[in-house]
Amino acid sequence: MLTRKQHELLLFIHERLKETGIPPSFDEMKDALDLASKSGIHRLITALEERGFIRRLANRARALEVLRLPDSIAPGLNAQRKFEPSVIEGSLGRNVAPPKQQPRASNDMDMPANVSIPVMGRIAAGVPISAIQNQTHMLSLPPDMIGSGEHYALEVKGDSMIEAGIFDGDTVVIKRGDTASPGEIIVALVDDEEATLKRFRRKGASIALEAANPAYETRIFGPDRVRVQGKLVGLIRRY
């Protein structure tokens, strides 16, 4: 999953190559993404290269090649060529096409029923907002997406978790619970009145709520001020 800036840079490079055949310069990429320095572009390109979206060509300045786009943008671009069986010449000296497969009869019993979980309003991925609201509607999900346990969903508001691939407007699926391990992304209730989505850390006896955006500071609280309300197990994005 790409962050928003990685996604924007990949599309900018792709469009420039399609229009001119020449990759954009680092200055052009910096200006297009409204970044303060080219070091941020270097980090984004490295991340895209590590994820297999682009390739730097050796011994050529500014040489970049787009290997693939996210499936949400170009689902057919990355697909393998469809297999087409060759016609086989049979013993009678004529071409014989392979027999057609009979369609498999559908059986609703093979498909497990979807699971409905409540959408509990909005959660802040930024400056904390009011605590989790009451249930607004239900969300239907395949059971293998969530596994066992009690779950609920929240709509994300804010950009503090964008480097974890969580954007404003996404819907996160949360497994309800009151414990978490360091590094897990949780729903934290601060002082019983502010709910926020952050990465859980420990600083000695204190609890740290860590953002995934350098524009936001890590907030540190005493252990009695933060209650874990569940941890992130899934994410849904509409395009």
C-alpha positions as CSV (number, residue, x, y, z in Angstrom):
1,M,0.0,0.0,0.0
2,L,1.4,3.4,-1.0
3,T,1.2,6.6,1.0
4,R,-0.5,9.6,-0.5
5,K,2.8,11.3,-1.5
6,Q,4.2,8.0,-3.0
7,H,1.0,7.7,-5.0
8,E,1.1,11.3,-6.2
9,L,4.8,11.0,-7.2
10,L,4.3,7.7,-9.1
11,L,1.4,9.2,-11.1
12,F,3.4,12.4,-11.8
13,I,6.3,10.4,-13.2
14,H,4.0,8.1,-15.2
15,E,2.2,11.0,-16.8
16,R,5.4,12.9,-17.6
17,L,6.9,9.8,-19.3
18,K,3.7,9.3,-21.2
19,E,3.7,12.9,-22.5
20,T,7.4,13.5,-23.2
21,G,9.2,10.2,-22.8
22,I,11.6,11.9,-20.3
23,P,11.4,11.6,-16.6
24,P,10.8,14.8,-14.6
25,S,13.8,16.3,-12.7
26,F,14.0,16.2,-8.9
27,D,13.2,19.9,-8.8
28,E,10.1,19.4,-10.9
29,M,9.0,16.5,-8.7
30,K,9.6,18.6,-5.6
31,D,7.5,21.5,-6.9
32,A,4.7,19.2,-8.1
33,L,4.4,17.6,-4.7
34,D,4.9,20.9,-2.9
35,L,7.8,19.6,-0.8
36,A,10.4,21.8,0.9
37,S,13.5,19.9,-0.3
38,K,14.7,17.2,-2.7
39,S,15.6,14.9,0.1
40,G,11.9,14.1,0.5
41,I,11.8,13.1,-3.2
42,H,14.8,10.8,-2.7
43,R,13.0,9.0,0.1
44,L,9.8,8.7,-2.0
45,I,11.7,7.3,-5.0
46,T,13.5,4.8,-2.8
47,A,10.3,3.6,-1.3
48,L,8.6,3.2,-4.7
49,E,11.7,1.3,-6.0
50,E,11.7,-1.0,-3.0
51,R,8.0,-1.7,-3.6
52,G,8.6,-2.6,-7.2
53,F,6.7,0.3,-8.8
54,I,9.7,2.1,-10.5
55,R,13.3,1.3,-11.5
56,R,16.3,3.6,-11.7
57,L,18.3,2.9,-14.9
58,A,22.0,2.7,-14.4
59,N,24.5,5.1,-16.0
60,R,21.8,7.6,-17.0
61,A,21.0,10.8,-15.3
62,R,17.3,11.3,-14.1
63,A,16.5,7.9,-15.7
64,L,13.4,6.3,-14.2
65,E,11.1,3.6,-15.5
66,V,7.6,3.0,-14.2
67,L,7.2,-0.8,-13.9
68,R,3.6,-0.9,-12.7
69,L,0.8,1.3,-11.3
70,P,-1.5,0.5,-8.4
71,D,-4.2,-1.9,-9.3
72,S,-6.8,0.7,-8.3
73,I,-5.5,3.0,-11.1
74,A,-4.8,0.5,-13.9
75,P,-6.0,-3.0,-13.0
76,G,-5.1,-4.3,-16.4
77,L,-1.6,-2.9,-16.7
78,N,0.0,-5.3,-14.3
79,A,-1.9,-8.4,-15.4
80,Q,-0.1,-11.3,-17.0
81,R,-1.0,-12.1,-20.6
82,K,-4.0,-14.3,-20.8
83,F,-3.1,-17.9,-21.6
84,E,-4.4,-19.1,-24.9
85,P,-4.1,-22.9,-25.6
86,S,-2.6,-23.8,-29.0
87,V,-4.7,-25.8,-31.4
88,I,-3.5,-29.3,-31.5
89,E,-3.3,-31.3,-34.8
90,G,-4.9,-34.6,-34.1
91,S,-4.2,-38.0,-35.7
92,L,-6.8,-37.5,-38.4
93,G,-4.8,-34.6,-39.8
94,R,-7.2,-31.9,-38.8
95,N,-7.0,-29.2,-36.2
96,V,-8.8,-30.0,-33.0
97,A,-9.6,-27.3,-30.5
98,P,-9.4,-28.2,-26.9
99,P,-12.7,-29.1,-25.3
100,K,-14.6,-26.3,-23.6
101,Q,-14.8,-26.4,-19.9
102,Q,-18.2,-26.7,-18.5
103,P,-19.0,-23.9,-16.1
104,R,-18.9,-24.9,-12.5
105,A,-22.3,-24.9,-11.0
106,S,-22.5,-22.2,-8.3
107,N,-23.3,-23.3,-4.9
108,D,-24.2,-20.7,-2.3
109,M,-23.3,-23.1,0.4
110,D,-19.6,-22.8,-0.6
111,M,-19.6,-19.0,0.1
112,P,-19.6,-18.0,3.8
113,A,-22.0,-15.2,4.6
114,N,-20.7,-11.7,5.1
115,V,-20.4,-10.3,8.6
116,S,-22.0,-7.0,9.5
117,I,-20.1,-4.7,11.9
118,P,-21.2,-1.3,13.2
119,V,-19.7,1.9,12.0
120,M,-19.3,4.0,15.1
121,G,-18.7,7.4,13.6
122,R,-15.4,9.3,13.0
123,I,-12.0,8.9,14.6
124,A,-9.3,11.5,14.4
125,A,-6.0,10.7,12.7
126,G,-4.7,14.1,13.7
127,V,-5.7,16.4,16.5
128,P,-8.1,14.4,18.7
129,I,-11.8,15.0,18.2
130,S,-14.7,14.1,20.4
131,A,-14.9,10.5,21.7
132,I,-16.3,7.8,19.5
133,Q,-19.8,8.5,18.5
134,N,-22.8,6.2,18.6
135,Q,-23.4,3.7,15.8
136,T,-24.3,5.3,12.5
137,H,-24.8,2.3,10.2
138,M,-23.7,-1.2,9.5
139,L,-20.9,-2.4,7.2
140,S,-20.9,-5.8,5.5
141,L,-17.5,-7.5,5.3
142,P,-16.2,-11.0,4.2
143,P,-15.5,-13.0,7.4
144,D,-11.9,-13.8,6.3
145,M,-11.1,-10.1,6.4
146,I,-11.7,-9.7,10.2
147,G,-11.3,-13.2,11.8
148,S,-12.7,-13.9,15.2
149,G,-13.6,-11.5,17.9
150,E,-15.8,-8.4,18.1
151,H,-15.2,-5.7,15.6
152,Y,-16.4,-2.2,14.7
153,A,-15.5,0.4,12.0
154,L,-14.6,4.1,12.1
155,E,-14.3,6.7,9.5
156,V,-10.9,8.5,9.5
157,K,-10.6,12.2,9.7
158,G,-7.2,13.8,9.5
159,D,-3.8,13.1,8.0
160,S,-1.5,12.1,10.9
161,M,-1.3,8.5,9.8
162,I,-0.6,8.9,6.1
163,E,2.8,7.3,6.2
164,A,1.1,4.2,7.5
165,G,-1.1,4.3,4.4
166,I,-4.2,5.6,6.3
167,F,-5.7,8.7,4.6
168,D,-8.5,11.1,5.4
169,G,-11.8,9.5,4.4
170,D,-10.7,5.9,4.8
171,T,-12.7,3.5,6.9
172,V,-10.7,1.5,9.4
173,V,-11.7,-1.9,10.9
174,I,-11.0,-2.3,14.6
175,K,-10.9,-5.4,16.7
176,R,-12.2,-4.5,20.1
177,G,-9.9,-5.0,23.0
178,D,-8.2,-3.2,25.9
179,T,-4.6,-4.3,25.4
180,A,-2.0,-3.7,22.7
181,S,1.6,-4.4,21.9
182,P,4.2,-1.7,21.1
183,G,4.1,-0.7,17.4
184,E,0.4,-1.7,16.9
185,I,-2.0,1.0,15.6
186,I,-4.8,1.5,18.1
187,V,-7.9,3.4,18.9
188,A,-6.9,5.3,22.1
189,L,-9.3,7.1,24.4
190,V,-7.6,10.0,26.2
191,D,-9.0,11.3,29.4
192,D,-12.3,9.4,28.6
193,E,-13.2,12.2,26.1
194,E,-10.8,12.3,23.2
195,A,-10.5,9.4,20.7
196,T,-7.6,9.1,18.3
197,L,-6.0,6.6,15.9
198,K,-2.2,6.3,16.6
199,R,0.6,3.9,16.9
200,F,1.0,2.6,20.5
201,R,4.4,2.9,22.2
202,R,5.7,2.8,25.8
203,K,8.0,5.4,27.3
204,G,9.0,3.9,30.7
205,A,5.8,3.9,32.7
206,S,4.1,6.3,30.3
207,I,2.2,5.7,27.1
208,A,3.2,7.4,23.8
209,L,0.8,7.9,21.0
210,E,2.9,8.2,17.8
211,A,1.7,9.7,14.5
212,A,2.8,8.5,11.1
213,N,3.4,12.0,9.8
214,P,6.4,14.1,10.6
215,A,4.2,17.2,10.9
216,Y,2.7,15.8,14.1
217,E,4.5,15.3,17.5
218,T,4.3,12.1,19.5
219,R,2.1,12.7,22.5
220,I,3.0,11.2,25.9
221,F,0.5,10.5,28.7
222,G,0.5,8.9,32.1
223,P,-0.8,5.3,32.0
224,D,-4.0,6.2,33.8
225,R,-5.0,8.8,31.0
226,V,-5.1,6.4,28.0
227,R,-7.5,3.5,27.5
228,V,-7.0,1.1,24.5
229,Q,-10.3,0.7,22.7
230,G,-9.1,-1.8,20.0
231,K,-6.5,-2.3,17.4
232,L,-6.4,-1.9,13.6
233,V,-7.0,-5.1,11.6
234,G,-8.2,-3.8,8.3
235,L,-8.8,-0.7,6.0
236,I,-11.3,0.1,3.3
237,R,-10.8,2.9,0.7
238,R,-13.3,4.0,-1.9
239,Y,-12.0,5.6,-5.1
